[in-house]
């Protein structure tokens, strides 16, 4: 059974070497090289070119090499009724938690504004805030959201979370479903989006939601660009209802240079690098699913098709 790696960045060889380092006898191919398409049973993908999966007549598994799978569902030409798996990885969750914590602390201590003032030659002390001053609300309490919530509690933050199904996390006030969203939002001073991107969550970070947050709230999106309505964020920032935003994901990546986010002083940008799958940490579960597929056993971290994650 052969594996093909399909992605559009420069990491195909990195993943290929990582797989072969642990299993030298594997047949692993880049989709860019000549390879026997009829032998491919497993595709390891990340933001693959749409239509690329349609070339494998005997494909049995589509495996995302990251936590997200929305890009697979967006490929209308991808084979239907095949199992899809995603990565659930402790290191991925820890990296994400550290990134969000850094953005929050930068906001509390005005580091983003001080950098702007530095470039302008402005010496102006600004009143800082303390961890105890803010309540952080996390949209999405899956593996990444749970890790972040637990870490924030350890640091002394007041933490609450919202999810589509009931969750129980020590020290975290958990809200559930449509009926709990408004109550969650009205006391959330720093909102962090860690939701999966589905039909239900696309565009959820919009004007209507922002207006339910307290005036001066700060928004962090480290999930997917499709969660955010860009023009609504800019309007709420310019009107002063939101104090700022930290963004790591965008509708188009790289973000076009003409996009207004680049020059907006209230937006702190990073290039979709808050948390990146580490081959050393992830490859063992990829190989475990390879073995499970061969033996007909249940797969790890299989996506529930009805939910989209």
N, C-alpha and C positions, 0 to 999 in steps of 0.2 A: 504494500500500500504506500503510495507516494504522497508527498505533501508539496503544495505550491505556496509560495509567499507572494502576496500581492499587496503592494503599498506604493505610494507615490513620492516618498521621501528618499533619503539616501541611506536607509537603515536595513535594506534587504539583506545585504551580505552579513551585517552584524547579527541578525536573527538566524540566518542560515548557519553561521559558524557556531552560534550558541547551541542550536539544536544538535549539530553534528558533534560538538564537543562532549555532549552527554550521551549521544546515541550515534556513534560513527557509522553504523550499518544502515542508517536511514537513507531513503531516497528523498532528498529535499531540493527543490528547484525554485529559482526566481522566475516569475512570470515573463521576465524580459529575455530570458535565454531560451534556446531550443529545448523543448522537453516533451515527454510523451503524455499528452493531455488525457489520453484514454486510461492512464494508470493513476491519475490523481483522484484520491478519495477524500482528502482533507485540504481545505484552503485556509491558510493563516493570513488574515487580512487586517488592514487598517486604512480607512479612507481610500479604498481602491477605486480605480476608474470605473464608472458605471458601465455595466455590460461585460466586464472582464470575467465574471463568474459564469457567464453563460457558455463558455467555451469548453466546459469539462463535463462530458456526458455521464461519467460515473461518480460524480461528486456525492459524498455522503455526509459531510460536515463542514459548516462554515464557522471558523473560530476567530473571534475578534482578539487581537493581541492587546487590547486595552479594556477599560471598564465600559466604554460606550459601544452601542450597537446600532444607533440611529442611522448611521450612514449605510448600513446593510439594508434596512427597511426602505431607505430612500432610493435604492437601486431597483427600479421596476423590472429590470431584465434578469435579476438574480433568480436562481432556481427556487421554486416554491416547495413548501412542505419538507424542507430539510431542517434538521436541528441546527440551532445557532448557540454557541457558547460565548461567554465573556470572561474577562479576568476579574477575579476578586482576590486582591493581594494586600497583605498587611503593609508592605513598604509603600505601595501606591497610596494607601489611605493615610499613612503617617506623613508622607511628603505633602499631600494636599492639606492636611491639618496644619503643618508648619507654615505653608504659604499663606493660608487664610489668617492664621495668628499674626504673621508679619504684617499683613495689610491692615488688620484691625489695630495693632499697636502703632503703626505709622499714622493712622487716622487719629488715635487718641492723643498722641504726642506731637501732632502737627508736622511730622517729618516731610510729608508731601508738599505742604505749603512753604516750609522753610527752604526746600530745594528751589521752588519758584522764586522766593525772595532772594536767595543766593544769586541766581542768574540775573536778577534785576539790581543787585547791589543794595538790597533793602535790609537794614538791621531793625527787626521789629519783633520783640518777644510776644508770644501768643499764649493765652491761658490754656494750659493743658488739662487733660482729663485723666481720671483713674479708672482702673478696671471695674471698680465697684460702681462707677457712674452709669454704666451702660448695660442694657439687656440685649443679648444677641439672640436672634431668631434664625433657625436653620430650616430652610425649605427643602425637605428631602432627608429622610433618616435611614437610608440604606447603609451599606458598609462605610462609605466615605463620611456621610453625615453623622453616623453614630461615633466614629472615631473622633471627629472634630468636636462633637458635643461633649464627649468624655474628657477630652483635653482641656476644653474651655472651662469646664467645671473644676478641674484640678487647679487651673490658674486663678480661680476665684470669680469668674464671670457669672452673672445671672444668665441662665441659658434656657431657651424654650425651642421646641421644634414642631414642625408640622409635616404630616405625611398622609397618604391616601388610606392607610390602614393603621390600626392601633399599634403603638410602640410603647415600650417600657424601658427607660434609661435612667439610671440612678442620678438624682440631682437635676433632672431636666423635666420641665413642664411640657408634656406632649399633647398636641392638638391633632385632631383627625378629621379628614373629609371636608366637604364644602361648608358644613355647619360650623366647623371649628376655625376656618381660615380667618374670618373677620376678627374674632377675638384674639387670635394669634398676632395678626398684623398690627392691631391698635396699640400694642405694648412693645413692639419690636423696634429698637432704636438702631440696630445694625442688622440688616437682613442679608443672609448668605444663601444663594441658590446652589443646591447640590442635587437637583431633581434629574431624573432621566428625561430625555427629550422624547415625548410621545405626542399624539394628536391632542391629548388633553392638556399638556403642559406647554405646547408651542405658544409663544407670545404671552405667557403668564406674567412676565415682568413688564407690565403696561401701566398706563396712566391711572386706570381704575385701581389697580393694586397699590401703586405708589401713594395715591391720595388717602389710602387707609392706614398708611404708616404715619407715625408722629412727625410733625414738622421738624426738619433738621436730621432726619434719618439718613443713614449711609447704606448704600447697596453694594454688595459684592456678588459678581456672577463668575463662578468657576466651573459651571456645568457645561452648557452649550450655547452658542450664539443665538440659536433659534428660540431660546427662552425670552429674549429681550426684544422689545419694540424700541429701536434706537431713538427714533424721533420723540417718543414719549419720555425717555430718560433725559434727553437734552432739554425738553420743555420744563420738566420738573426741577432740573438743576438750575436753569436760567431763572425760573420763577422763585427759587429759593426754598421750595418745599423740601427738596433733598439737599443735603450738605455736600455730598460727593459720591463717587462710585469707584470701585476697584474692579477692573475687567480683565479677564484672562482669555475669554473666548468671544468669537465674533461670527457674524453671518458669512463673511467671506474672509478667508485666511490665505496669505497675509492680508491684513486690512489695507484697502486701497489708500494711497497717500492723500487723496482728496477728501477722505472721510472726516467729518467734523470732530470725531473723537480725538484725533491726533493733537489738536491744538486747544482742546478744552481744559482749562486750568483745574476744573473740579473732577476730572477723570484721570485715574491712575491706571495705566495700561501695562500689561505684560503679554508676551507673544505665545499664548497657549502653552505655557511651560510650568504651570503650577505643580503638576504631578505627571511624571512620565513612566511608563512601564519599563522596569528594569529586566533585561533578559535573564540575568542570573536568578532573579526571584520568580519570574513568570514561567520560564521554560519547563520546570518540573510539572506544573499543572497542565501545560500544553501536551507534554508527553504522556501524562496520566490519561488524558482524554483520548489520545491516539491509541493507547493500549485498550481503553474501555470500548472504543469504537470497534477495534479488531475483535474483541471478545463478546461484543453485544451487550455490555453492561451499561447501566445508567451513567450519563455523562455528568461531570462536575459543572456547576454554574451554568446550567442550560437555561436559555431565555424562555420565559413564558410568552408565547406568541400573542396571546390576547392582551397582555399588558404592554408588550413592546420592550421589556427589559427583564 
